[in-house]
């Protein structure tokens, strides 16, 4: 059981909190590169509880900084992005992407002190169509070495959506594999699914067994089910520090992806999904299908409707379906068992469940089961890492060695039972599945 104090340690990410300090040791995706244009208006956004601005200067460089001008604290969101910097409209002070003050036009030249003034700015880099931000001190390591980031940019797709709940409960919805046979596929009759489809075994056995272990990148589980004589159906998935997951919803041999659950503040999360376009049966949200080709669980991502982006701090990439309209639930379809949940689409089903828990889950109401061991293991791993950083100054996993992420992959496959321990099965399957570009990067 997770106590109230442990829950606060895990969920709060503001400056000075244990988890907030841990998160600030990593590069985090923050925006799509396409959200910023040269000399265009700055973009408001939240990250780890801080109100920030992003802008692209005349040379195409990206700046990320505290929205307050260090002169009188007026918001630089109102500023003019021009000629290599962001100029505050209050008194004309101008700052470059590194926060350096370039101009103090309201101060006499002989009293100018711009070399002593700096806006609070964070490092930003662009990769895979995303702007990544590092909010910590000191020189950061390179980006996490996910296999998918080794691929050519034109082979990578990115989707981004906001979720109105704490980052941890959003992430835990991903690593809770036991829900798939109910929330997403509780209405599915095994007779409607081809026996040659590995998904068939998820439907015929909705209570799999699990292996769970700590890994260099975080934690890993292997859900397993008998798949006929002498064979096992495996579903491997990962939690990766500080807020990444890899879901088992694709064929292991080509399912290169990474999914971030980035805390905007304690009650809002941005979901970033980076995936290889050429993966087998690649879709925005890969989804099993019935014999007639229709998707199990509804229309997948196709049923999602987005609200227009606004300039509010939390006004980006919001779903139109939310608690106010019951996430589009159709009670008639639920009653007729056309869709078990009555909510159309796998992602929206997950969104509804995690948002329905409230902005931050009260862990005191939980009664965790053996099927939740990946969740308990991951919470403990996070707590121990945050406390080791706070008490001993120990860097959390992956912060100083981004290469550990390259050995993490998720997905499903069927394997003969004589291939050794579950860790051996994983290592052997990964070695044979790794993409040549990713191998060359090692």
Secondary structure as the mmCIF struct_conf table of DSSP 4:
data_model
#
loop_
_struct_conf.conf_type_id
_struct_conf.id
_struct_conf.beg_label_comp_id
_struct_conf.beg_label_asym_id
_struct_conf.beg_label_seq_id
_struct_conf.end_label_comp_id
_struct_conf.end_label_asym_id
_struct_conf.end_label_seq_id
HELX_RH_AL_P HELX_RH_AL_P1 UNK A 4 UNK A 11
BEND BEND1 UNK A 14 UNK A 14
TURN_TY1_P TURN_TY1_P1 UNK A 15 UNK A 16
BEND BEND2 UNK A 17 UNK A 17
HELX_RH_AL_P HELX_RH_AL_P2 UNK A 18 UNK A 23
TURN_TY1_P TURN_TY1_P2 UNK A 24 UNK A 25
BEND BEND3 UNK A 26 UNK A 26
STRN STRN1 UNK A 27 UNK A 32
HELX_RH_3T_P HELX_RH_3T_P1 UNK A 33 UNK A 35
STRN STRN2 UNK A 38 UNK A 38
TURN_TY1_P TURN_TY1_P3 UNK A 39 UNK A 39
STRN STRN3 UNK A 43 UNK A 47
TURN_TY1_P TURN_TY1_P4 UNK A 48 UNK A 49
STRN STRN4 UNK A 50 UNK A 56
TURN_TY1_P TURN_TY1_P5 UNK A 58 UNK A 59
BEND BEND4 UNK A 60 UNK A 60
STRN STRN5 UNK A 62 UNK A 66
BEND BEND5 UNK A 67 UNK A 67
STRN STRN6 UNK A 68 UNK A 68
TURN_TY1_P TURN_TY1_P6 UNK A 70 UNK A 72
STRN STRN7 UNK A 75 UNK A 75
HELX_RH_3T_P HELX_RH_3T_P2 UNK A 76 UNK A 78
BEND BEND6 UNK A 79 UNK A 79
STRN STRN8 UNK A 80 UNK A 82
TURN_TY1_P TURN_TY1_P7 UNK A 83 UNK A 84
STRN STRN9 UNK A 85 UNK A 87
TURN_TY1_P TURN_TY1_P8 UNK A 89 UNK A 91
STRN STRN10 UNK A 94 UNK A 95
TURN_TY1_P TURN_TY1_P9 UNK A 97 UNK A 98
STRN STRN11 UNK A 100 UNK A 100
STRN STRN12 UNK A 101 UNK A 103
TURN_TY1_P TURN_TY1_P10 UNK A 105 UNK A 106
BEND BEND7 UNK A 107 UNK A 107
HELX_RH_3T_P HELX_RH_3T_P3 UNK A 109 UNK A 111
HELX_RH_3T_P HELX_RH_3T_P4 UNK A 114 UNK A 116
STRN STRN13 UNK A 118 UNK A 118
STRN STRN14 UNK A 121 UNK A 127
TURN_TY1_P TURN_TY1_P11 UNK A 128 UNK A 129
STRN STRN15 UNK A 130 UNK A 134
BEND BEND8 UNK A 136 UNK A 138
HELX_RH_3T_P HELX_RH_3T_P5 UNK A 147 UNK A 150
BEND BEND9 UNK A 151 UNK A 151
HELX_RH_3T_P HELX_RH_3T_P6 UNK A 153 UNK A 155
STRN STRN16 UNK A 156 UNK A 163
BEND BEND10 UNK A 164 UNK A 165
HELX_RH_AL_P HELX_RH_AL_P3 UNK A 167 UNK A 175
HELX_RH_3T_P HELX_RH_3T_P7 UNK A 177 UNK A 179
HELX_RH_PI_P HELX_RH_PI_P1 UNK A 180 UNK A 184
TURN_TY1_P TURN_TY1_P12 UNK A 185 UNK A 187
HELX_RH_3T_P HELX_RH_3T_P8 UNK A 190 UNK A 192
BEND BEND11 UNK A 193 UNK A 193
TURN_TY1_P TURN_TY1_P13 UNK A 195 UNK A 196
BEND BEND12 UNK A 197 UNK A 197
TURN_TY1_P TURN_TY1_P14 UNK A 198 UNK A 198
HELX_RH_AL_P HELX_RH_AL_P4 UNK A 199 UNK A 204
BEND BEND13 UNK A 206 UNK A 207
STRN STRN17 UNK A 209 UNK A 215
TURN_TY1_P TURN_TY1_P15 UNK A 216 UNK A 217
STRN STRN18 UNK A 218 UNK A 226
BEND BEND14 UNK A 228 UNK A 228
TURN_TY1_P TURN_TY1_P16 UNK A 229 UNK A 230
STRN STRN19 UNK A 231 UNK A 240
TURN_TY1_P TURN_TY1_P17 UNK A 241 UNK A 243
STRN STRN20 UNK A 244 UNK A 246
BEND BEND15 UNK A 248 UNK A 248
BEND BEND16 UNK A 250 UNK A 250
STRN STRN21 UNK A 251 UNK A 251
TURN_TY1_P TURN_TY1_P18 UNK A 252 UNK A 254
STRN STRN22 UNK A 257 UNK A 265
TURN_TY1_P TURN_TY1_P19 UNK A 266 UNK A 267
STRN STRN23 UNK A 268 UNK A 276
TURN_TY1_P TURN_TY1_P20 UNK A 277 UNK A 278
BEND BEND17 UNK A 279 UNK A 279
TURN_TY1_P TURN_TY1_P21 UNK A 280 UNK A 281
TURN_TY1_P TURN_TY1_P22 UNK A 284 UNK A 285
STRN STRN24 UNK A 289 UNK A 289
TURN_TY1_P TURN_TY1_P23 UNK A 291 UNK A 292
BEND BEND18 UNK A 293 UNK A 293
HELX_LH_PP_P HELX_LH_PP_P1 UNK A 294 UNK A 294
STRN STRN25 UNK A 295 UNK A 295
TURN_TY1_P TURN_TY1_P24 UNK A 296 UNK A 297
BEND BEND19 UNK A 298 UNK A 299
HELX_RH_3T_P HELX_RH_3T_P9 UNK A 300 UNK A 303
STRN STRN26 UNK A 306 UNK A 306
HELX_LH_PP_P HELX_LH_PP_P2 UNK A 307 UNK A 309
BEND BEND20 UNK A 311 UNK A 312
TURN_TY1_P TURN_TY1_P25 UNK A 313 UNK A 314
BEND BEND21 UNK A 316 UNK A 317
STRN STRN27 UNK A 319 UNK A 319
BEND BEND22 UNK A 320 UNK A 320
BEND BEND23 UNK A 322 UNK A 322
HELX_RH_3T_P HELX_RH_3T_P10 UNK A 323 UNK A 328
HELX_RH_AL_P HELX_RH_AL_P5 UNK A 331 UNK A 335
TURN_TY1_P TURN_TY1_P26 UNK A 336 UNK A 337
BEND BEND24 UNK A 338 UNK A 342
BEND BEND25 UNK A 345 UNK A 345
HELX_RH_AL_P HELX_RH_AL_P6 UNK A 346 UNK A 356
TURN_TY1_P TURN_TY1_P27 UNK A 357 UNK A 357
BEND BEND26 UNK A 359 UNK A 360
HELX_RH_3T_P HELX_RH_3T_P11 UNK A 363 UNK A 365
HELX_RH_3T_P HELX_RH_3T_P12 UNK A 370 UNK A 372
HELX_RH_AL_P HELX_RH_AL_P7 UNK A 373 UNK A 392
HELX_LH_PP_P HELX_LH_PP_P3 UNK A 394 UNK A 396
TURN_TY1_P TURN_TY1_P28 UNK A 397 UNK A 398
BEND BEND27 UNK A 399 UNK A 400
HELX_RH_3T_P HELX_RH_3T_P13 UNK A 402 UNK A 407
STRN STRN28 UNK A 411 UNK A 416
TURN_TY1_P TURN_TY1_P29 UNK A 417 UNK A 418
BEND BEND28 UNK A 419 UNK A 419
BEND BEND29 UNK A 421 UNK A 421
HELX_RH_AL_P HELX_RH_AL_P8 UNK A 422 UNK A 433
HELX_RH_AL_P HELX_RH_AL_P9 UNK A 436 UNK A 440
TURN_TY1_P TURN_TY1_P30 UNK A 441 UNK A 441
#
